Amino acid sequence: MAIIITDECINCGACEAECPNTAIYEGGVEWTFAEGTELTGQVNSKTGISADADEELEPISYDLYYIATDKCTECKGFHEEPQCAAVCPVECCIPDEDHVETEEELLAKKAMLHCE
């Protein structure tokens, strides 16, 4: 499953630099599929988003850091554990029960994001 950032977030930004997929954004910042990945052209995500990889998409949160579910792989294929959760000083990076994915699905998402 993807990781979410709860409203206990203190906006310290420690998580953002740790994400190997550039899936974490500051509140209010638009996100793209292309940033931090090798995606180009049209992307059709598992959550139903259809957009050009470079298209700026609406922020998921305007007040707190957020994770773009379609880019989160829980660090599978990169690290043993989600790095956002490992560095979060208030433990607000938790599994997203609304977006459950198997390890195989997460590794396939990693391969898709990084054109492997």
C-alpha positions in Angstrom: 0.0 0.0 0.0 1.1 3.6 -0.4 2.0 5.8 2.6 0.0 8.8 3.7 1.0 11.8 5.8 -1.5 12.4 8.6 -2.6 15.8 10.0 -0.1 15.4 12.8 2.6 16.5 10.3 4.6 19.5 11.6 5.8 20.4 8.0 9.4 19.8 8.8 10.2 18.5 5.3 12.4 15.7 6.5 10.5 13.2 4.4 10.6 15.0 1.1 14.3 14.5 0.4 14.2 10.8 1.3 11.7 9.7 -1.3 13.4 7.8 -4.2 10.3 8.5 -6.4 9.9 12.2 -5.6 6.4 11.3 -4.5 6.4 13.7 -1.5 5.5 17.4 -2.0 5.1 20.4 0.2 1.5 21.4 0.8 0.1 23.6 -2.0 2.8 22.5 -4.5 1.5 20.9 -7.8 3.0 17.5 -8.6 3.8 15.7 -11.8 4.4 12.1 -12.8 7.7 13.0 -14.5 9.4 14.7 -11.6 11.9 12.2 -10.1 11.0 9.5 -12.6 11.7 8.6 -16.2 8.1 8.8 -17.3 7.2 10.7 -20.5 4.0 11.1 -22.5 0.6 10.0 -21.4 0.3 8.2 -18.0 -2.8 6.3 -16.9 -2.5 5.5 -13.2 -4.1 2.8 -11.1 -6.1 5.4 -9.2 -7.7 6.6 -12.5 -5.6 9.7 -13.3 -4.9 10.2 -17.0 -2.4 12.9 -17.7 0.7 13.9 -19.6 3.8 13.0 -17.4 4.8 16.7 -17.3 1.3 18.0 -16.6 1.1 19.8 -13.2 -1.6 18.2 -11.1 -3.5 19.7 -8.3 -2.0 19.4 -4.9 -3.4 16.7 -2.7 -3.1 18.9 0.4 -2.7 22.7 0.6 -1.7 22.8 4.3 0.6 19.8 4.9 3.2 17.8 3.1 1.6 15.0 1.0 2.4 11.9 -0.9 1.2 11.3 -4.4 -0.2 7.8 -4.1 0.5 7.0 -7.8 4.2 7.5 -7.3 4.6 5.9 -3.8 6.2 2.4 -3.8 6.9 2.3 -0.1 10.5 2.4 -1.2 10.3 -1.2 -2.4 13.3 -1.9 -4.6 15.2 0.9 -3.0 15.2 0.4 0.8 14.1 -2.1 3.4 11.5 0.3 4.8 9.7 3.5 3.7 12.2 6.2 4.2 9.6 8.9 5.0 8.4 6.9 8.0 12.0 6.2 9.1 12.9 9.9 9.3 9.6 11.4 10.4 10.1 12.9 13.9 6.4 12.7 14.7 5.6 9.4 13.1 2.9 10.8 10.8 3.9 8.7 7.7 1.7 5.7 7.9 0.3 3.0 5.6 -2.7 4.2 3.5 -5.4 1.6 4.1 -7.3 3.1 1.1 -4.5 2.1 -1.3 -3.4 -1.4 -0.5 -0.9 -2.9 -2.9 1.1 -6.1 -2.8 4.9 -6.1 -2.9 4.7 -7.3 -6.5 2.4 -4.4 -7.4 4.8 -1.9 -5.7 7.8 -3.3 -7.5 5.9 -3.2 -10.8 5.0 0.4 -10.1 8.7 1.2 -9.4 9.7 -0.5 -12.7 7.0 1.6 -14.5 8.1 4.9 -12.9 11.8 4.3 -13.7 11.3 2.6 -17.1 13.1 -0.6 -16.0 
